Amino acid sequence: MNKLIRNFFVNLLGILIARAIIPGFMFQGDVILLLETTAILTVLNFTLRPILKLVFLPLILLTLGLFTFVVNMLILWLITFAPLGIHIQTLNALVLATILFGALNLLLHIHGGGAE
């Protein structure tokens, strides 16, 4: 449960930073909608991402793990279909946001968040 809460806050921080610095990544809504969006993104990361990684395992192995980036990008892209206030206008914005979220998760893992 502790990991779920940490990932929630990393996703929240990622949405706020992406909205501020990535052109084409927009979030429109109030604080409640932001928290709902973050919760859904966190749940998708904990439920759908492992399934997608299993489905795409041959491609992940073939690309030596690089296809995991595509899986992460797919999760972020899927959240834009729900009426949650996130709009990603360009592929460039999607790629940059995926890199940002990955970097934030890596920092969390390096600074003790990954070990339980």
SULVEN-V51333 format. One record per backbone hydrogen bond with DSSP energy under -1.0 kcal/mol. CO is the residue of the C=O (numbers start at 1). NH is the residue of the N-H. If there is no record, write none. Layout:
# SULVEN-V51333
co,nh
CO,NH
CO,NH
This chain:
# SULVEN-V51333
co,nh
1,5
2,6
3,7
4,8
5,9
6,10
7,11
8,12
9,13
10,14
11,15
12,16
13,17
14,18
15,19
16,20
17,21
18,22
22,25
24,89
26,87
30,34
31,35
32,36
33,37
34,38
35,39
36,40
37,41
38,42
39,43
40,44
41,45
42,46
43,47
44,48
44,49
48,52
49,53
50,54
51,55
52,56
54,57
56,60
57,61
58,62
59,63
60,65
61,64
63,66
65,68
66,69
67,71
68,72
69,73
70,74
71,75
72,76
73,77
74,78
75,79
77,80
78,81
82,84
85,28
87,26
90,94
91,95
92,96
93,97
94,98
95,99
96,100
97,101
98,102
99,103
100,104
101,105
102,106
103,107
104,108
105,109
106,110
107,111
108,113
